[in-house]
Every structure is written in structure tokens, then in C-alpha cells.
């Protein structure tokens, strides 16, 4: 059964007639509705399951989404049937009229053969789902492209009846036409192949291409950036020709039509429409395509790899979370196509990767009923799926298509980034999710994240006026895409960052009654693509949204506390330039670690100058590697170290600040850079950015404050879920006089977005410290004190504040850590084989002293098993459980099974296992 259908909520371009004119046209062929309107097996295979695959049945008045999907399928098929009947009547009528036109019997696009040449044969839409899918025997039945001489002898009606044609631009493909009654005669017949794109195809707009067939054209003779067609072979009633797709072709669904007429002026034109639309994708294997990536190893990782990691956690202990991208699943391309339609991107712009990724970034997050995923960061998720329950993108795509393209509930930044990666890889754009640890969400267009505290040391949400939404996230994930940037000056090609997560002011204030929203109001929700190199240089004037990304990795953190002696009511007590952007991670190409995270790659140096990075990037712990630049040839990397000391702002004659200039500026305060006094290049980037963001300039004019008491908030050791933890601040009086010190130490459970959930503990002290004396401020938090207060991922925020009475010295610091959870162990029994039952065992031990209720396992693997959720019994305190599940591998080769365990009391227990599947 076909799996390439989509929701029927859109009108079908296939129902539109050709351009009006003086010529009469008749339409024949087995053309159905457009792929976007067809029903498909992914609707039927789960019409009695909920979003995660649970058997729920269909009850009267319930499952409205499934009922709507059923109606869509029924109406689409019924309309298709009636249109075929009408065309049959029309054919009978017109057949009785005098016509010398060639009659087309069938058209063959050799989807599986072309797919091997275009490297699209892993798409499920291409594979023959009717016969032993994935086996070597079934693939052998499809002839090799190297033996095209026997094309004319193939049965056109059955060779690719279950396949969708998926091609990459910048390459040729084969197609064939079979006539009904006679051979093609070049003296009397005219035959043309027409390719149409979008709802209103026009030749002048590039959305319609008409290629005339010429018997004497045996070679391509047009420029590589133009469509072309050549004869390959003619034998009897069969003609085989090859069509070249230019590297700038529009990406998405194309309709194929064969036109026949005669050389007689004013003769009627007959059209035969191919039964299905074809997908044309970007081509990172083609040097002429802007997304070209000159490394087979990197293409294997960033385009073809179906699984990967999105890093979450904290900068102290980042964790790679497995994700199944599923870019080759039968729902990925239909979902991508529908999202592009909803984005409002003009069809004429869909060959430009810059505009395509910008459109996708805007529509992944839900905007008043439009978009793929609805974001939610706090509260209950009972009316949807908790973000940490998802194991991959395919189930999200499937739910989106089955329910009339309504947004799926719910996602968070790392889910948005992973799903965006899936869509981009499906469309042929190399991509990867990246995670910034300690990420600024700067909502008032400055380069500063401001936090306000009252006189008692408690954080003031919203600041003194209640409208400050600056946030410091423990981590934030976005997506990078690889492409050239002809719209920018040289040196800014390569990785481009796009952020599909809606900005804080949208999801925090979205009450559902905002006006001017929907597909035409997505511009304000777009983030990128921003050149990563422009961020590193601090060149924030380049398109798109570069200041926003620069602030996420470079913003200054400022603490302000109420002070009645201040003329504006607050005093600045803390600045730490290097707190933001502690570490930026992605998965390392070619590496794969299911036990730990040795496959992580630290790419902080792509965003920040190495001499301005913190000790976490300079020294590390031996786990994170940076091999990305080795052996690469790319214009993105050729200029990395060029013009670093002096740059000119684009479009002006104003010279940017050099290292020497910064050293000479009297208003530039060196004491603010105590972490690394020599980081001149890093400061130059910040200065360049600050000159372009007017409101940030005052942040660079701060006078040094003398201090003689040293404070140090001690980094938290690894803390297991269910175990107590201790907080410590070391204090030393470095003066020759006594000092009276007031301290506050507090711990709060927080969402990973930095929003406080519950207070876990607080310790206030005032004491006198003798000259040279030392003191340690401590606080212990037990399991019983935090067991009912921890939220979501188990993040804890620590605040420490202190003041010295004699010198008015003020100090504050913050840090975060995450409670450690056990891993889910995944074991495979026997030797997995295609089409044979296989057994997997999931096991782990309950680490806490309470019973786990509402337990469930969710698992999936590309080519192994589609995402499904299995309910499980309650788990007692300290109990070791093992759960066995059967599945049947669908494809051979190296595969990955990803699983999660969740319960009401403890969730996000993750595990994975590589699996080799035999034929």
C-alpha cells in the first residue's frame, strides 16, 4: 500500500487545467489527486491508536482526529473515482473525433533505478512496499541503470507501481513513454515533456518547464543551469529519454505531463499526466548546488545518518540524548512539503536554500494553529505528549499528517532542533543539532541578561517593572545547516544557524487572542539562517537575525540588587562575561557511543574566539574532541584567521576596532575581564557587536570595584536522583582588617529554561572574618526535602550572594546542576534478520524510595520498528525490572534501537543499542 499521502486539507494542484489558449486540449492518463491530498497507509495503519501507538479503540464521540482523517481519505478517494469516470466519458467522446495525435499508453519514471543513481534509494516512498521490502532479492528485480538498453522490454505498468520518484537536482534521470497505436513520426508528430511546480505554474516564473522531444538530440546541449532532454533509445512504440535537472531547480513536488500534437497549425494538444507527483530535492553531492558538502564522511553523518544525539543537561555534565531523525520514513517528505505550503513561501523561492530553511524555521513551532509542534515548558502535558517521551521525528510527522496538519503537542527546544534536522536532511540539506550550555535568551535586544534581586536576596521575576523577560537557560538547542551564502560577502559560507524555537516573548505571552497571526505572520518568529562565522567575528549586521544568535552565546550576565542608596533603586553586584556560552556541543562525525558521550564534539571555537573561551573549553575533561576542521576544504574555513585584527563594517568606511584599539581605549575596563586578561580577540568581537546594538554600549563602561574578600561557589559533584547534596561557598579575607560579611545561599528546583519552580533550601548568615581568615558557608538538602519539588529534568539552580559591610563590596554567583538518572539497558537476543521475529530486553533499577506508577516504555528504530508505546506495571522501590518486547526488522544493515522509560514519579530514562540486521 502506498505511504506517500498527506492530509486532504489542501486543494490539489492536479485538478487545475492547463493554461487557456487557442489550442484544444484533452487530458488522459491515470492521474489521481495530488500527493498532498491522497490518503495513505500511515493513516490506516494507526487509525485505532493514539499518538504514541497505544491501542485506544474508537468510541462514539471520541477520536475526532481519527474520524476527520477517515473523512479526508474517503472524500479524496471518492473525488478521484468520480474524476476518473468523467475523464473516461470524455475520452470516449473525443476518441470519436478526428485526431492524428499520438496516444500515450503509459509513462515510466524508473523510480527505484533513478533513486540508486540519485542516492535516494533509502527513502521508504521509493522502496517497493509490496514485496520483501529491503531484501537483496527485491532490489535485484529492479534493473541497473548501467544496462539501460533493455528498458523498452520492461512492463511499464508494474515495474514501479508501488514507488514514488525521489530525485536530486543537478543530475539527469531516465524516463520512458509507450505509445498506444503507432510509432513516433518526427515528420508529423510533436511530443513534449512538461514539468509543473506549485498551484499556478508559469514558464516565465520558472515553475513550469516544457522540453520538446527531438529524434536527433542524443546529447545534452543546454547550459548546466537549464533543464534539458536527450533521446536515449527508441524501439517500436517505446521511447526512452534522459532529462537533466539543473542544480538551481525548485525543491518540492513536481507534476509530469506528456503533451502530444501534430505539426499541423492549430492542431489539438493532448495531455497525459503521470499518475504521481515526483519529489526533487537539494543535492549536497553536486558541486553546483549551494548545499554541496565536499566530504563523503560528513555527508554520511549530516545527510544520511538516521540517528544521532541532541545534547542536554548542564555545562558540568552534558548528556547526549539519542534521537531517531527518520528522514527516510514515508512521512518525512510529505510533512516537509506540507510545512512549506503552510509557511507561505512563494514557490519561486523554493530553490533557494536560504529561504527554504528560513521558512521551515518559522513553521516548525506552532503559530495559532499553523505549524508542526506546539511548545510548552511548564505545567501539565496531559493533553499531549511530554517532550521527553518522544524518541524520534517520524511519530511527530505521522501525528501531524493524520490529524489534518494540526500542531502536535508538545515540543521543547531540543525537540524543535531535532525535528528541524530531520526535515532538512529529508530535503537534502546537510544539518545537525547543536546545543549551547548556559544560553542567553535576550528578549529586549541588548547584549545583556539582567537579573534582579530584592533586599532579601530573592530573585524578582520580571524585574522591578514586571516586564523584564531576560532568561538564562541551562541549555538551548538549535540547528545548523550547511550551505554557501551568495547573499553575504566572502568568508561566511558553511554552517548557518537557524533557531526553530519560538522567542520567549511569544510563548510566554501567547494567550491565543493575538491578531495578525497565522501563515502570513511568521516573519517575527523566524530565527536565521545566521552565519556561524559572522557570530564568531561579531559581525552582527549580516542577515539573518545574527544579533539574536550572538547574544545567545556572548551576552553579559548582570545581577542587580535593591539598594535604597542608589539613585535608581538598584546596585549592580555581579558581571560575568564568560558565563554565557560555556560549551557548544554536537555529535562528532563517524563516532557513535551508546554507553557514554565520547562521540561529543566541542564546536565552541566556531562561535567564539579560542582565547576568549572559558576553562571548560580550554582544558576540558578529555571527553570532548574537535576534529571538524581536520581534512576539510571549504570556503567557510579558508578565511577563519584572515583579517582578525582589522575588519570593516559592511557598507561603511568606518574601521572596526582592532586589538590595538581596544588596548588604547580609556573607557574599556580591563578589570572586567579577570577570567582571561589576554582575550583581546574575544573582546573585539563583542565590541564589534556592541557598536551595532546601540542599547548595549553602556554595558562596556563599568568602573572597577576594589575588593579584598574572595568568594568561591564550589562546583557540585555528581548527585544521583534520590540522594542528598551539599552546597558550599569558600570565603577568604585577604585584607589586613576585620570584615563583617553577610551571606545568602539558596537552592531552587528550576525548569531547564531557568524559570524557578520551588524553593529547596536557604541559608543566611552574618559573621566577622579576621584578617587572613577563612570560612565555609554550607547547606545540605536531603531527598525528603526535594522529592516532591523537583520538576521535569531534575535541574537545580544555586544562588549565592554576599556583601562586606566595611568596603561595600558585593558579590553574587549562580550555578546549576542536574540530578543523575539511571540508564535504560537495552539488549538484543539472537541474530536479527529481516522479516523474522526479534526480541529486545529493556531493564533498569528504580533508584528512589517510592513506587513508580503509570509506567510505560517507548521505543523505535529506523528500519526496525515504528515508534510505539507499551504500558507497564508499577515498579517498587529499589526493584530491578526487565521487560521483553518482540518486533520484526524491516530492512537490513546497521540499525539503532532507541528507547525511553517514563512514569509519573520518574521519567526520561533513556537507552539505545546498535543492531546489525541480516538479509
Secondary structure, 3 states (H helix, E strand, C coil): CCCCCCCCCCCCHHHCCCCCCCCCEEEECCCCCCHHHCCCHHHHCCCCECCCCCECCCCCCCCHHHHHHHHHHHHHHHHHHHHHHHHHHHHHHHHCCCCCCCCEEEEECCHHHHHHHHCCCCCCCCCCCCCCCCCHHHHHCCCCHHHHHHHHHCCCCCCCCCCCCEEECCCEEEEEEEECCCCCCCCCEEEEEEEEECCCCCHHHCCEEEEECCCCCCCCCCCCCCCEEEEEEEECCEEEEEEECCCCCCCEEEEEEEEEEECCCCCCEEEEECCCCEEEECCCCCCCCCCCCCCHHHHHHHHHCCEEEEEEECCCCEEEEEEECCCCCCCHHHHHHHHHHHHCCCHHHCCCHHHHHHHHHHHCECECCECCEEECCCCCCCCCCCHHHCCECHHHHHHHHHCCCCCEEEECHHHHHHHHHHHHHHHCCCEEEEEEEEEEECCCCCCEEEEEECCCCCECCCCCCCCCCCEEEEEEEEEEEEECCCCCCCCCCEEEEECCCCCHHHHHHCCCCCCCCCCCCCHHHCCCCEEHHHHHHCCCCCCCCHHHHHHHHHCEEEEEEECCCCCCCEEEEEEECCCCCCEEEEECCCCCCCCCCCCEEECHHHHCCHHHCCHHHHCCCCCCECCCCCCCCCHHHHCCCCCCCCCECCCCCCECCCHHHHHHCCCCCHHHHCCCCCCHHHHHHHHHHHHHCHHHHHHHCCCCCCCCEEEEECCCCCCECCCCEEEEEEEEECCCCCEEEEEEEEEEEECCCCCEEEEEEEEEEEEEECCCCEEEEEEEECHHHHCCCCCCCCEEEEEEEEEECCCCCEEEEEEEEECECCCCEEEEECCCECCCEEEEEEEEECCCCCCECCEEEEEEECCCEEEEEEEECCECCCCEEEEEEEEECCCCEEEEEEEEEECCCCCCEEEEEEEEEEC
